[in-house]
Amino acid sequence: MDMCCKVLVFFSILYSVTAEIYIVTMEGDPIISYNGGVNGFEATAVESDEKIDTTSELVTSYGRHLERKHDMLLGMLFQEGSYKKLYSYKHLINGFSAHLSPDQAEMLRRSPGVKSVSRDWKVRKLTTHTPQFLGLPTDVWPTGGGYDRAGEDIVIGFIDSGIFPHHPSFASHHTSVPYGPHPSYKGKCEDDPRTKLSFCNGKIIGAQHFAEAAKAAGAFNPDVDFASPMDGDGHGSHTAAIAAGNNGVPVRMHGYEFGKASGMAPRARIAVYKALYRLFGGFVSDVVAAIDQAVHDGVDILSLSVGPNSPPTTTKTTFLNPFDATLLGAVKAGVFVAQAAGNGGPFPKTLVSYSPWITTVAAAIDDRRYKNHLTLGNGKMLAGIGLSPSTRPHRSYKMVSANDVLLGSSGVRYNPSDCQKPEVLNKKLVEGNILLCGYSFNFVAGSASIKKVAETARHLGAAGFVLVVENVSPGTKFDPVPSGIPGILITDVSKSMDLIDYYNVTTSRDWMGRVKSFEAEGSIGDGLEPILHKSAPEVALFSARGPNTKDFSFQDADLLKPDILAPGSLIWSAWSQNGTDEANYVGEGFALISGTSMAAPHIAGIAALVKQKHPQWSPAAIKSALMTTSTVMDRAGRPLQAQQYSETETMTLVKATPFDYGSGHVNPSAALDPGLVFDAGYEDYLGFLCTTPGINAHEIRNFTNTPCNYRMRHPSNFNSPSIAVSHLVRTQTVTRRVTNVAEEEETYTITSRMEPSIAIEVSPPAMTLRAGASREFSVTLTVRSVTGAYSFGEVTLKGSRGHKVSLPVVALGQKR
């Protein structure tokens, strides 16, 4: 008996160790594309851009049928208890995810009725003044009835780390008009298991969490991750407030108000689908389940500040995997999808968002910069950053280095220059002086924080603190951090050396190196007020760059990405008091952080405003309106610039290209009235896939349940508001179709320009469109000289009634 038990335990452990999570797709249409044919079940398919009627008995019964088939297959193949099904996917793709051994996965792969078996892969987070910068209060919100109507009845779904529902950015009473029941949203609200209170309040209209894959993988810790929609990270609250947070919420930290925060669409409703977690990110199985549920519930917009850790090894193309295929289903159901481009910049081909049905958002630096300075006793002024008050005016303070004020040998076990532990420093020597600390690798790794430096300085009674960067690795990003006491970070290594030299020259020591007297003096300036720059916007250094890739051999795609640029650097927004994602904001109500994660919800919120004004527009039409009205000029009237590394690995500015910004920086007021749109639907997306070289038609059918059509002839003919030709040999002509969405007839003149190595012609040179009418035009590109580099250009359609739309052109000339 004992031996038997030991054998059983052994096999149990072996199963748990070797089992992994797999996503399985099945033959048979999902609800969104089922046209009938199964005995006893009528068609449930929707037209392109049409929502699923989940209240229909036809939909629910067919959904139950699919789930039964998933369960029957698993039950026939495997013994009960040897596997665990995590989710059934029914609405956008037909399949399921399960915790299986590799042998079981291989058995499934060979089973009749199974299309594909993909091992799950991880995703990660791609981590307020911007309404004014974008002109929303003056140019956009008034057109919809003011800020208290901006985004009315539009539901934005957030696939993120959850929400902190008690934040004033999400309060339902923070509005003059109470929220009533939503006319069509059908999502549910989980209760907080600790307080038994609902996460919803009218502003937050849905709140669910998805963690079955995380639990099966052993990654989920309920004490840290919360088995509820509660945000244990901060990221989800931040992104939700950017898109749809209440208007005019005071941003207060350390007794200072940094302004008032607002979402892009402050009246929009928030639906939370938590599938990301603090320590490990998330699993695609959970994310796909969250997307499937969001579309079922009836969201209008999806905001995704999430991207893969690495490409899934089981797919050959970037466009076809369970994640992108689910989002294709979402767009078919009329949902606009905004996704962060990724934070791998400034290097080329670092995008993590690839597909034409997704709006891929790059990150810009807006016009607000925070700077500060340290004035030394010798009169030299050193520039730095620090969101802090100044030391007392017209007064200098002695400066003491942390290494010189240690208590005995207590610093041996720690790095005392980090200033993370006040108990290792001598309070008598620090009190009333400025504490000098070193910015070590611990700050980059996250085990040290500027917040903790400020707490140490305050605990010791210091007049302020200075963090000194003595060496820096390429890519190290320094953001200003709010502090309640005077503080500054000196990021320029040469300036740090000036400070160190001054300190060493003025500090008297004995023959053993111990300080006899501190004579170095300094004062810290006021860093609380931002400086506004006309050079904005600029493409942020971290923002991922094109060209887009069609496969994981990194071959270029005939589709421009990113699509658009939006603010994503130093964005003030809500934070979860439980949030531990950013050490500098633990326990705070707001955070100032950067990432394409912050750019994507800007576009999601602005898309909500466009959707509110034009409720019948397709996701592609909304995307087109945003892209074609964007700007490629900064506030000073100069071409956009991008942060880049110089040959000496220092940050510099270069002229930006469409691989940096897509079509340009978003212009919300123009997007409400674009004049023309480049529309596209489900068949167009299939045409793009089917004509892209290297994609197997069988693989396309596996993910879309639809046979290929080749009427598009070439993927460059996909009706995108941009043109990309990655392999231009001699001459190629591409076509585009525009639709007049204005209320009156308008005549457009079409002009083009291109860099000299490629010639460009458009035909016809002009065309007149009645309201609602569509017409095609062609663009012919001809190689003049092969340079080995992409050429950039633009096609502009200028209307007789003042409308103007532009689409970027990128092409790489080849000999053959």
C-alpha positions in Angstrom: 0.0 0.0 0.0 2.8 2.4 0.9 4.6 1.6 -2.3 1.5 2.1 -4.3 0.9 5.6 -2.7 4.5 6.5 -3.5 4.1 5.6 -7.1 0.9 7.6 -7.4 2.5 10.6 -5.8 5.5 10.3 -8.2 3.3 10.3 -11.2 1.3 13.3 -9.9 4.5 15.2 -9.4 5.8 14.2 -12.8 2.5 15.4 -14.4 2.6 18.8 -12.6 6.3 19.3 -13.5 6.0 18.4 -17.2 2.6 19.8 -17.9 2.3 23.1 -19.8 -0.5 25.3 -21.0 -1.6 24.9 -24.7 -4.1 26.8 -26.8 -6.1 24.4 -29.1 -8.1 25.6 -32.1 -10.9 23.4 -33.5 -12.6 22.8 -36.8 -16.0 24.5 -37.0 -16.8 28.2 -37.0 -16.9 30.3 -33.9 -20.1 32.2 -33.1 -19.0 35.3 -35.0 -18.6 33.5 -38.4 -20.9 30.5 -38.2 -23.2 30.5 -41.2 -25.2 27.4 -40.4 -24.7 23.8 -41.5 -24.7 22.0 -38.2 -27.9 20.1 -37.7 -30.1 21.8 -35.1 -28.2 25.1 -35.0 -29.0 28.1 -37.1 -26.5 30.7 -38.3 -25.0 33.1 -35.8 -22.5 35.0 -38.1 -22.4 38.7 -38.1 -21.7 41.1 -40.9 -18.3 42.9 -40.8 -18.3 45.5 -38.0 -21.5 44.2 -36.5 -21.8 43.3 -32.8 -22.7 39.8 -31.6 -26.2 39.6 -30.2 -25.3 37.6 -27.1 -28.9 37.7 -25.8 -30.0 35.5 -28.8 -30.9 31.9 -28.0 -29.3 31.0 -31.3 -26.0 32.4 -30.0 -26.1 30.8 -26.5 -27.2 27.4 -27.8 -24.5 27.3 -30.5 -21.9 28.4 -27.8 -23.0 25.6 -25.5 -22.6 23.2 -28.5 -19.0 24.3 -29.1 -18.1 23.9 -25.4 -19.6 20.4 -25.3 -17.5 19.4 -28.3 -14.3 20.7 -26.5 -15.2 18.8 -23.4 -16.1 15.6 -25.3 -12.8 15.6 -27.2 -10.8 15.9 -24.0 -12.9 13.4 -22.2 -12.5 10.8 -25.0 -8.7 11.2 -25.2 -7.6 11.6 -21.7 -8.3 10.1 -18.3 -10.1 12.5 -15.9 -7.7 14.2 -13.6 -4.8 13.9 -16.1 -5.5 17.3 -17.6 -7.3 20.6 -16.8 -9.3 22.6 -19.2 -8.9 26.3 -18.4 -11.2 28.1 -20.9 -13.5 27.4 -23.9 -13.2 30.0 -26.6 -16.5 30.3 -28.6 -17.1 33.8 -29.8 -14.1 34.9 -31.8 -12.2 31.7 -32.3 -13.3 28.1 -31.8 -11.0 26.3 -29.3 -9.9 26.0 -25.7 -6.9 26.2 -23.5 -5.8 23.4 -21.2 -3.0 22.3 -18.9 -1.5 19.2 -20.6 1.6 17.2 -20.8 3.6 17.5 -24.0 2.5 13.9 -25.0 -1.1 14.9 -24.5 -0.6 18.0 -26.6 0.9 15.8 -29.4 -2.1 13.4 -29.2 -4.4 16.4 -29.6 -2.4 17.7 -32.5 -3.0 14.3 -34.3 -6.7 14.1 -33.4 -9.4 14.6 -36.1 -11.2 18.0 -35.7 -8.1 19.7 -34.3 -6.6 22.5 -36.4 -3.7 23.7 -34.3 -2.1 23.2 -30.9 0.1 26.1 -29.7 2.0 26.2 -26.5 1.1 29.3 -24.5 3.5 32.1 -24.3 3.9 35.0 -21.9 3.0 38.7 -22.4 4.2 41.7 -20.6 3.0 45.3 -19.8 4.4 47.9 -22.2 4.7 50.6 -19.5 -2.4 65.3 -16.8 -1.5 67.6 -19.1 -2.1 65.8 -22.4 -5.8 66.8 -22.8 -4.7 70.4 -23.1 -1.7 69.5 -25.3 -4.1 67.6 -27.7 -6.6 70.4 -27.7 -9.5 68.4 -26.2 -11.0 71.0 -23.8 -11.2 73.7 -26.5 -11.6 71.9 -29.8 -13.1 68.4 -29.2 -15.1 68.1 -26.0 -17.4 71.1 -26.8 -18.5 69.4 -30.0 -20.0 66.6 -28.0 -21.7 68.7 -25.3 -18.7 69.4 -23.1 -16.4 67.3 -20.9 -19.4 65.9 -18.9 -20.7 64.3 -22.2 -17.4 63.4 -23.9 -17.6 59.7 -24.6 -21.2 59.3 -23.4 -22.3 55.6 -23.5 -19.0 54.4 -25.1 -17.6 51.4 -23.3 -13.8 51.0 -23.3 -12.5 47.6 -22.3 -9.1 47.4 -20.7 -7.1 44.2 -20.8 -4.6 45.1 -18.1 -3.7 44.6 -14.4 -7.1 45.5 -13.0 -8.3 48.7 -11.4 -8.3 50.5 -8.0 -12.0 51.3 -7.9 -11.8 53.8 -5.0 -9.7 56.3 -6.9 -11.4 59.7 -7.6 -10.6 59.3 -11.3 -13.2 56.5 -11.3 -15.7 57.9 -8.9 -19.3 57.9 -10.1 -20.2 61.0 -8.1 -17.4 63.0 -9.7 -19.9 64.3 -12.4 -22.8 66.6 -12.6 -24.9 64.1 -14.4 -25.4 60.7 -12.7 -24.6 57.5 -14.6 -27.7 55.5 -15.5 -27.8 51.9 -16.7 -26.0 51.3 -20.0 -28.3 50.5 -22.9 -26.4 47.5 -24.2 -23.4 46.4 -22.2 -23.9 43.0 -20.7 -20.7 42.4 -18.7 -20.7 41.4 -15.0 -19.1 42.8 -11.9 -17.1 40.7 -9.5 -17.2 41.6 -5.8 -14.1 42.3 -3.8 -13.6 39.0 -1.8 -12.3 41.0 1.2 -15.0 43.7 1.5 -17.8 41.9 -0.4 -18.4 45.2 -2.3 -18.8 45.4 -6.0 -16.0 46.8 -8.1 -18.6 48.6 -10.2 -20.2 52.0 -9.6 -21.7 53.2 -12.9 -18.5 54.7 -14.1 -16.8 51.3 -13.9 -19.4 49.2 -15.6 -17.8 45.8 -15.7 -14.9 44.1 -13.7 -13.7 40.6 -14.1 -10.4 38.8 -13.7 -8.8 35.9 -15.7 -6.0 33.8 -14.1 -6.7 30.2 -14.9 -3.5 29.8 -16.9 -1.5 31.7 -14.4 -2.8 29.4 -11.6 -2.1 26.3 -13.7 1.4 27.4 -14.4 2.0 28.0 -10.7 2.7 31.7 -11.2 -0.3 33.1 -9.4 0.1 34.3 -5.8 -3.3 35.4 -4.4 -1.6 37.4 -1.6 0.2 39.6 -4.1 -1.8 39.3 -7.3 -5.4 39.4 -5.8 -7.9 36.9 -7.1 -10.2 39.7 -8.2 -10.1 42.8 -10.5 -8.2 44.7 -7.8 -5.1 46.3 -9.3 -2.0 45.0 -7.4 0.3 46.6 -9.9 -0.8 50.2 -10.7 -0.5 49.8 -14.5 -4.2 49.0 -15.1 -5.4 52.0 -13.1 -3.0 54.3 -14.9 -4.1 53.3 -18.4 -7.8 53.3 -17.6 -7.6 56.8 -16.2 -5.6 58.1 -19.3 -8.4 56.9 -21.6 -11.5 57.5 -19.5 -10.7 59.0 -16.1 -12.9 61.7 -14.7 -12.2 65.3 -15.6 -10.5 67.8 -13.3 -9.1 65.4 -10.6 -6.4 67.1 -8.6 -3.0 65.4 -8.8 -1.7 65.8 -5.3 1.6 64.4 -3.9 3.7 65.4 -1.0 1.5 68.4 -0.3 1.8 69.8 -3.8 -0.7 69.9 -6.7 0.8 69.1 -10.0 -2.3 70.0 -12.0 -5.6 68.3 -12.7 -5.9 64.9 -14.4 -8.5 63.9 -17.0 -9.1 61.1 -19.4 -9.4 61.6 -23.1 -13.1 60.6 -22.9 -14.0 61.5 -19.3 -17.7 60.4 -19.7 -16.9 57.0 -21.3 -17.6 53.8 -19.2 -14.8 51.5 -18.1 -14.9 47.7 -18.4 -12.1 45.9 -16.6 -10.7 42.6 -17.8 -7.7 41.8 -15.6 -5.3 39.4 -17.2 -1.9 40.9 -16.3 -0.1 40.5 -13.0 2.8 42.2 -11.3 5.5 39.7 -11.1 5.1 37.6 -14.2 3.0 39.7 -16.7 0.4 37.3 -18.1 -0.4 34.3 -20.2 -1.9 34.4 -23.7 -4.6 31.9 -22.6 -5.9 34.4 -20.0 -5.6 37.4 -22.3 -7.5 35.6 -25.1 -10.2 34.6 -22.6 -10.4 38.3 -21.5 -10.7 39.6 -25.1 -13.4 37.0 -25.9 -15.4 37.9 -22.9 -15.0 41.7 -23.6 -16.4 41.3 -27.1 -19.2 39.1 -25.8 -20.1 41.8 -23.2 -20.4 44.5 -25.8 -17.3 46.8 -25.4 -16.9 49.4 -28.2 -13.1 50.0 -27.8 -10.3 47.7 -26.5 -7.2 49.2 -25.0 -4.2 46.8 -25.0 -1.0 47.9 -23.3 0.4 44.4 -23.6 2.7 42.6 -26.0 4.4 39.2 -26.2 7.6 38.5 -24.3 8.8 36.6 -27.4 7.3 35.3 -30.6 5.2 32.1 -30.2 7.4 29.3 -31.6 4.5 27.4 -33.1 3.5 30.1 -35.6 5.2 31.0 -38.8 3.8 34.5 -39.3 3.4 37.5 -37.0 -0.2 38.0 -38.1 -1.6 34.5 -37.3 -1.6 33.2 -33.8 -4.4 32.8 -31.2 -3.9 36.4 -29.9 -4.0 38.2 -33.2 -6.7 35.9 -34.6 -8.9 36.7 -31.6 -8.4 40.4 -32.1 -9.4 39.9 -35.8 -12.6 38.5 -34.5 -13.0 41.5 -32.2 -12.6 43.9 -35.1 -15.1 41.9 -37.2 -17.6 42.4 -34.3 -17.1 46.2 -34.6 -14.6 46.7 -31.8 -11.8 49.2 -32.3 -8.5 47.9 -31.0 -5.6 50.1 -29.8 -2.3 48.3 -28.9 1.0 49.6 -27.6 3.8 49.4 -30.2 6.4 48.1 -27.6 9.2 49.7 -25.7 12.2 48.2 -27.7 13.2 51.4 -29.3 15.1 53.2 -30.8 16.3 50.1 -32.6 14.6 48.9 -35.9 12.1 46.0 -36.1 11.3 46.1 -32.4 7.5 46.3 -32.8 5.3 43.8 -30.9 2.1 44.8 -32.7 1.9 43.7 -36.3 -1.5 43.2 -37.8 -3.5 45.5 -40.1 -6.7 45.2 -38.0 -4.9 46.6 -34.9 -4.1 50.3 -34.4 -0.5 50.2 -33.3 0.5 53.2 -31.1 4.0 54.7 -30.8 5.0 57.0 -27.9 5.7 60.7 -28.1 7.2 63.2 -25.7 4.9 66.1 -25.2 5.8 69.7 -24.6 6.1 69.5 -20.8 9.6 68.8 -19.3 10.7 68.9 -15.7 14.2 70.2 -15.0 16.1 71.3 -11.9 19.6 72.5 -11.0 22.1 72.3 -8.2 24.2 75.4 -7.5 27.6 74.7 -6.0 29.5 76.9 -3.5 31.9 77.8 -6.3 29.1 79.3 -8.4 28.9 76.5 -10.9 25.3 75.4 -11.7 24.7 71.7 -12.5 21.6 70.7 -14.5 19.5 67.7 -13.3 16.0 66.5 -12.8 13.9 66.4 -9.7 10.2 67.1 -9.0 10.8 68.7 -5.7 10.7 72.1 -3.9 13.9 74.1 -3.5 16.0 74.5 -0.5 15.5 77.8 1.3 16.2 80.8 -1.0 19.4 82.7 -0.7 21.0 80.1 1.4 23.6 77.4 0.9 23.9 74.1 2.8 26.9 71.9 3.6 27.0 68.7 1.5 27.9 65.4 3.0 28.5 62.1 1.2 26.8 59.0 2.5 30.1 57.2 2.4 31.5 59.7 4.8 28.8 59.6 7.4 28.6 55.8 8.1 27.9 54.5 11.5 30.9 52.2 12.2 31.1 49.2 9.9 27.3 49.0 9.3 27.8 49.8 5.6 29.7 46.6 5.0 26.6 44.5 4.4 24.8 47.2 2.3 25.7 49.7 -0.4 25.5 52.8 1.8 25.8 55.2 -1.1 22.4 54.1 -2.2 20.9 55.9 0.8 18.2 53.2 1.2 18.8 52.5 4.9 18.8 55.5 7.3 19.9 53.4 10.2 23.5 52.9 8.7 24.1 56.7 8.5 25.0 59.2 11.2 22.1 61.5 11.8 24.2 64.0 13.7 26.4 64.5 10.6 23.5 64.5 8.1 21.0 66.7 9.9 20.6 70.1 8.3 22.9 69.3 5.4 22.4 68.1 1.8 23.0 64.3 1.6 25.0 63.1 -1.4 24.1 59.6 -2.7 25.2 57.4 -5.6 22.9 56.1 -8.3 24.0 52.5 -8.5 22.8 49.5 -10.6 20.3 48.8 -7.7 18.2 51.7 -9.0 18.0 50.2 -12.5 17.3 46.7 -11.1 14.5 48.1 -8.9 16.0 47.1 -5.5 16.6 50.8 -4.7 14.4 53.8 -5.4 14.5 57.6 -5.3 11.4 57.5 -3.1 13.5 55.6 -0.5 16.4 58.1 -0.8 13.9 60.9 0.0 12.5 59.0 3.0 16.1 58.4 4.3 17.0 62.1 3.9 13.8 63.1 5.7 14.3 60.6 8.5 17.8 62.0 9.1 16.7 65.6 9.0 18.6 66.5 5.8 18.0 69.8 4.1 17.8 67.8 0.8 19.5 65.1 -1.2 21.5 64.8 -4.5 21.7 61.5 -6.4 24.9 61.3 -8.5 25.2 59.2 -11.7 28.8 58.3 -12.1 28.5 55.9 -15.1 25.6 55.1 -17.3 24.7 52.3 -19.7 23.1 53.0 -23.1 19.3 52.9 -22.8 19.2 53.9 -19.1 16.1 56.2 -18.8 16.0 58.8 -16.1 12.5 60.1 -15.2 11.8 62.8 -12.6 10.3 61.5 -9.4 8.2 63.6 -7.1 9.7 64.3 -3.7 8.4 66.1 -0.6 11.8 67.4 0.3 14.4 69.2 -2.0 16.1 66.6 -4.2 17.8 66.3 -7.6 19.2 63.6 -9.8 22.4 64.6 -11.7 22.2 62.4 -14.9 25.0 63.9 -16.9 28.2 62.0 -15.9 30.4 65.0 -16.7 28.3 67.2 -14.4 28.5 64.4 -11.7 32.3 64.5 -12.0 32.3 68.3 -11.5 30.3 67.8 -8.3 32.6 65.0 -7.1 35.8 67.0 -7.9 34.4 70.0 -6.0 33.4 67.9 -3.0 36.8 66.2 -2.8 38.8 69.5 -3.1 36.8 71.2 -0.4 36.5 68.3 2.0 39.3 68.2 4.6 40.5 64.6 5.6 43.0 63.1 7.9 45.8 60.7 6.9 43.4 57.7 7.1 40.9 59.5 4.8 38.4 60.3 7.4 36.6 63.7 7.1 37.8 66.4 9.4 35.4 69.0 8.1 32.7 69.3 5.4 33.2 72.5 3.5 31.4 71.8 0.2 28.2 73.8 -0.1 25.2 73.8 -2.4 21.6 74.7 -2.9 18.8 72.9 -4.8 16.5 74.7 -7.2 12.7 74.5 -7.6 11.8 71.6 -9.9 8.0 71.6 -9.4 7.0 73.7 -12.4 7.3 72.2 -15.9 9.0 74.0 -18.8 7.0 73.9 -22.0 8.9 73.2 -25.2 7.9 74.1 -28.8 10.0 71.2 -30.1 7.2 68.9 -29.0 6.1 66.3 -30.0 9.1 64.2 -30.4 9.3 60.4 -30.8 10.4 58.9 -27.4 13.7 57.0 -27.3 12.1 53.8 -26.0 9.2 53.7 -28.5 9.5 50.6 -30.8 10.4 51.2 -34.4 9.5 49.7 -37.8 9.8 48.3 -40.3 7.0 45.9 -39.6 7.8 42.2 -40.0 5.6 39.4 -41.5 7.4 36.5 -39.9 9.8 35.6 -37.1 12.7 35.5 -39.6 12.1 39.3 -39.5 11.3 39.6 -43.2 9.7 43.0 -43.9 6.0 43.2 -44.3 4.1 45.2 -46.9 2.3 47.1 -44.2 3.5 50.2 -42.3 3.7 50.0 -38.5 3.5 51.8 -36.1 0.2 53.4 -37.2 0.2 56.6 -35.1 2.0 58.6 -32.5 0.5 59.7 -29.2 1.8 61.1 -25.8 3.5 58.3 -23.8 6.3 60.0 -21.9 6.0 61.3 -18.3 2.2 60.9 -18.1 0.5 61.8 -14.9 -2.4 59.4 -14.1 -4.1 57.4 -11.4 -2.2 54.8 -9.5 -3.3 51.9 -7.2 -2.4 52.3 -3.6 -1.7 48.6 -3.7 0.5 49.1 -6.7 4.1 47.9 -6.5 5.1 48.0 -10.2 7.0 51.3 -9.7 9.0 51.5 -6.5 8.9 55.3 -6.5 5.1 55.3 -6.3 4.4 52.6 -3.8 1.4 53.8 -1.7 0.7 56.8 -3.8 -2.5 57.8 -5.6 -0.9 59.1 -8.8 2.2 58.2 -10.8 4.3 59.9 -13.5 5.5 57.1 -15.8 6.4 56.5 -19.4 5.9 53.8 -22.1 3.9 53.0 -25.2 1.5 51.5 -22.5 0.6 55.1 -21.8 0.3 56.0 -25.5 -2.2 53.3 -26.4 -5.0 54.5 -24.0 -4.7 58.0 -25.4 -5.7 56.6 -28.8 -8.4 54.4 -27.2 -10.0 57.4 -25.5 -9.8 59.6 -28.6 -11.3 56.7 -30.6 -14.2 56.7 -28.2 -14.8 60.4 -29.0 -14.8 59.7 -32.7 -17.1 56.7 -32.1 -19.5 58.9 -30.1 -19.8 61.3 -33.0 -19.9 58.7 -35.7 -21.5 55.6 -34.1 -21.9 53.7 -37.4 -18.3 54.0 -38.4 -16.3 50.7 -38.6 -13.0 50.3 -36.6 -11.1 50.8 -39.9 -12.9 54.1 -40.6 -12.1 55.3 -37.1 -8.5 54.3 -37.5 -8.3 56.0 -40.9 -9.7 59.2 -39.4 -7.1 59.2 -36.7 -4.2 58.5 -39.1 -5.0 60.6 -42.1 -5.5 63.8 -40.0 -2.4 63.4 -37.9 0.5 65.8 -38.1 4.2 65.3 -39.0 5.2 68.7 -37.8 6.0 69.9 -34.3 4.7 72.9 -32.5 7.4 75.1 -34.0 6.4 74.1 -37.5 9.4 71.8 -38.1 9.4 68.2 -39.2 9.0 65.8 -36.3 12.2 64.6 -34.6 13.0 61.3 -32.9 15.2 60.6 -30.0 18.0 58.3 -31.1 21.5 57.2 -30.1 24.5 58.9 -31.5 27.8 57.1 -32.4 29.0 57.8 -28.9 25.9 56.2 -27.4 24.5 59.5 -26.1 20.9 60.5 -26.8 20.5 62.9 -29.8 17.6 64.1 -32.0 17.3 63.0 -35.7 14.7 63.6 -38.3 11.9 61.2 -37.7 10.4 58.8 -40.4 7.2 56.9 -40.7 9.0 53.9 -39.1 9.1 56.1 -36.0 5.7 57.7 -36.0 3.5 55.9 -38.6 1.2 58.5 -40.1 2.1 61.2 -37.5 1.1 62.6 -34.2 -2.7 62.3 -33.4 -4.8 65.4 -33.9 -8.1 64.8 -32.2 -10.1 67.7 -33.5 -9.3 67.0 -37.1 -10.1 63.3 -36.7 -13.7 64.2 -35.9 -14.2 65.6 -39.4 -11.6 63.9 -41.7 -13.7 64.3 -45.0 -12.5 61.0 -46.4 -11.8 57.6 -44.9 -10.0 54.5 -46.1 -12.4 51.8 -45.0 -11.8 48.1 -44.7 -13.6 45.0 -43.5 -13.1 41.4 -42.7 -12.8 40.3 -46.3 -10.1 43.0 -46.8 -8.1 41.6 -43.9 -8.3 38.1 -45.3 -7.2 39.4 -48.7 -4.1 40.9 -47.0 -3.3 37.6 -45.4 -3.9 35.6 -48.5 -1.7 37.7 -50.7 1.2 38.0 -48.3 4.0 35.8 -49.6 5.0 33.0 -47.3 1.7 32.6 -45.5 0.1 29.2 -46.1 -3.5 29.3 -47.2 -4.2 26.3 -44.9 -2.8 28.2 -41.9 -5.1 31.1 -42.8 -8.1 28.9 -42.9 -7.1 27.3 -39.6 -7.4 30.6 -37.8 -10.2 32.3 -39.8 -12.4 29.4 -40.9 -12.6 31.1 -44.3 -11.1 30.1 -47.7 -8.7 32.5 -49.2 -9.5 35.2 -51.8 -6.8 36.6 -54.0 -8.7 39.6 -55.5 -6.3 42.0 -53.8 -3.4 40.5 -55.8 -0.7 42.1 -53.5 -0.7 43.0 -49.8 0.3 46.6 -50.7 -3.2 46.9 -52.1 -4.8 46.5 -48.7 -6.9 49.6 -48.2 -4.8 51.0 -45.4 -4.3 54.8 -44.9 -0.6 54.2 -45.6 1.4 52.5 -48.4 4.3 50.1 -47.8 6.2 48.2 -50.5 9.0 46.2 -49.0 10.3 44.7 -52.3 9.9 47.2 -55.1 11.3 45.9 -58.4 11.1 48.3 -61.4 7.5 49.5 -61.2 4.5 48.7 -59.0 1.1 50.3 -58.9 -1.1 50.1 -55.8 -4.7 51.2 -55.4 -6.6 52.9 -52.7 -10.4 53.4 -52.2 -11.7 56.5 -50.3 -15.2 57.2 -49.1 -16.6 60.7 -48.6 -17.9 60.8 -45.0 -18.7 64.6 -45.1 -22.2 65.8 -45.6 -21.6 67.5 -49.0 -20.0 66.8 -52.3 -16.3 67.7 -52.4 -13.6 67.8 -55.1 -10.1 66.6 -54.1 -6.8 67.3 -55.8 -4.2 64.5 -55.3 -0.5 65.3 -55.0 2.5 63.2 -54.1 6.1 63.5 -53.2 8.9 61.0 -52.7 12.6 60.9 -52.0 14.7 60.9 -55.3 15.6 57.3 -55.5 12.0 56.3 -56.3 9.6 58.1 -58.6 5.9 58.5 -57.7 2.8 59.2 -59.8 -0.9 59.4 -58.8 -3.9 58.9 -61.0 -6.3 60.6 -61.3 -4.9 64.0 -60.3 -8.3 65.1 -59.0 -11.7 63.6 -58.3 -15.2 64.6 -57.1 -17.1 62.6 -54.6 -20.7 63.0 -53.5 -21.5 62.5 -49.9 -21.3 58.8 -49.1 -19.6 58.0 -52.4 -16.4 56.0 -52.8 -13.8 56.2 -55.5 -10.4 54.5 -56.2 -7.1 56.1 -57.1 -3.8 54.6 -57.9 -0.2 55.3 -56.9 2.7 54.1 -59.1 6.1 53.7 -57.7 9.2 53.3 -59.9 12.8 52.5 -58.9 15.2 55.2 -60.1 18.2 53.9 -58.1 18.8 51.1 -55.6 20.2 52.6 -52.4 19.7 49.7 -50.0 17.6 51.9 -47.8 13.9 52.7 -47.7 12.6 55.9 -49.4 9.9 57.9 -47.7 7.1 60.0 -49.2 3.5 61.1 -48.9 0.2 61.2 -50.9 -2.0 64.2 -50.0 -5.7 64.7 -50.9 -6.8 68.3 -50.5 -10.5 69.0 -50.6 -12.3 72.1 -52.0 -14.2 72.5 -48.7 -11.1 72.5 -46.5 -10.6 68.8 -45.8 -7.1 67.4 -46.1 -5.9 63.8 -45.7 -2.4 62.4 -46.0 -1.0 58.9 -46.2 2.7 58.1 -45.7 4.5 56.0 -48.4 7.5 53.8 -47.7 9.2 51.7 -50.3 12.5 49.7 -50.6 13.9 49.6 -54.1 15.4 46.3 -55.2 17.3 45.1 -58.3 15.2 41.9 -58.6 
